[in-house]
Amino acid sequence: MDEFRLDSLEGVGPVTTKKLTDAGIHGIMDLLVRGPVDVSEVTGMDRETAEKIVTKARHLLMEQGLITKDFVTATELYKRRQDIGKISTGTNCLDQLLDGGIETQALTEVYGEFGSGKTQFCHTACVMVQKSKEEGGLGGGVLYIDTENTFRPERVVSIAKAKGLDPEKVLDNILVARAYNSAHQTLILEEAGKIIEEHNIKLIVADSAVGLFRSEYLGRGTLSDRQQRLNRFVHLLVRTAETYNCAAIATNQVMASPDVFFGDPTKPIGGNVVAHTSTYRIYFKKSGKKRIARMVDSPHHPEEEVIFTVTEGGVSDPEDETKKKKKSEDME
């Protein structure tokens, strides 16, 4: 859109536009996502100039009604939140936990040990987001940042068939970016603005968000540097979701805390950096053949647990005992 071009901002001429474009900033939305500090660092312009440009971009987007004004009443904010999109998980239990589904303009973090269903949850969401709003989706595409080589198109095909969608169309609407190191992972997200607009992306998945940072920065000596870079990535993910009105899911690894003698010693990686940035934080754990999902942190959800399973059709509601009995009776 012409009104969102960089040179449509007052004081941004051809030279500044080229500087910004060369740094991966292609539009006014990107300016807001990256922020003045980042813009200053990647372009080499002084901080004051960067702040002025980003402020102008923010004012323009406020005038267009794409972002909220600096001061709004709680009533206005409440009305605006009624328009926030939600992606159904395809299960009644997880939808109940998330009060209707995965929210746009927010970061939903899912953490748990291997095999707890995190990637299956992401694959199911990739299919569900493509359904119409009436069917619990947003009718949009997916940007899947794969850091652990866990994305499987075959799995998407089986879930799409189970949900009654055309597997080929579903696969065409998922853009997979394989990240090979933490710097590459951040770069993918920095340059995602154009792709989000062109492909109507409504869901961004980072699976896993922390894995590469964890493997590259080893030992206590690198902890500060790791946390700073990780902090930048998760904040960028949140700002992207807010600015482009899409949902963001980040999966996280866990570690066992040796100082816990009672209760579950499992703790998510990333410390307070990830904990404070995530809008919603859900803990997945295995329980036999079933899985348990617990809402650990949320601005408005109660802390509760639900049980779900992983089937051919992705994450699913556990079969009711009465249904099981009926099946066995029918077989007899």
Steps between C-alpha positions, in 0.01 A plus 500: 500500500637839394408677826723256691808550285807637676529805272144600589633614840594865530880545504576152362665550161661259251829472696329412832258267321794309346673478839187355657426261212857369497457424872187291432248774593259519206197686634356715778376191687858369512616825663255448783597134545874567509491813722741799510792320672504220243450740207795708622726194534425338164507820291779693673283812539510683833249406772316833490429475125384140538264599784348779287438266205344227718281759680372630163423141396309442825294818457409406142385152605295653785329734251416200283350324806738207469645545848347647816551864594736593782208549741172309473223423746464146634161486322664568162765240575232247598312560172824465303581170672166358385637514145815300583513180297522153654619178341324189623735220607257244357425373852236605751735453797786721372256759365348515849849544651574785257153657528410433137835435334845638420478880509631744241721792611642275772780248559391157621793306643471122529769320698552139605734204470555311173195306382254713698317616185646848437583447131171311445317802645686727254425273200130493592492880534659530152196320358231657719604862423418438133136423572240778470409714802169316528691171533743630760782623275612834357522407132870583487844351448783391727865596544674205669851570635648152540814496717515128583402343166172373649253632239344209310277569197373139520358578843324810364348288221352247746362778725354688200322184380359441850372860510339473157738735316691463173856395604664661194341840566589478869866427420513787249392742773782403739836673451779311678824679587775267625723688746859371527623721784358755746612799290328350193187435709479868599576615143208293365262681734654841429432461128158336538291819464476490121420126499227544765324762288543323164383157623233610750685332787278459806720266706874508576650188659850490654578134572705518713562863590782430747670184368772663286583763763535219755734293282721790389552684828649247740622567854432780746744734326270532197172516696469882492562517123256213437223663705543834321473339156213277606323802651529679164354204312194444723422874515525516121258207480248676726527834315454323164185325625359829637584712195382256233202368702605136487542228763843380617588164653842431649595155627755476778727231639527410868759402758481317832560726799719308751394711800133390481436212742119500488276545199595525134868600450444588132578864416492680162822632343556873449434621852317826564576634150257253340264482800431875507466533121252217438135607519378149573714220641385136477674194643459167317586174675457130425263282700506151353348518151329828584640852538429766762497872414516753783453876468796628702490872426237723343369856546142373539473119483470298822778250571342169401585166340338306216570158350552448125637231270705488180338308213525468122295821479736701722424603858158367603256475789535178702228250423222502754481186714137450402598507132768239565249276679251540217767408245595186690131406542440549126799279421361227726 
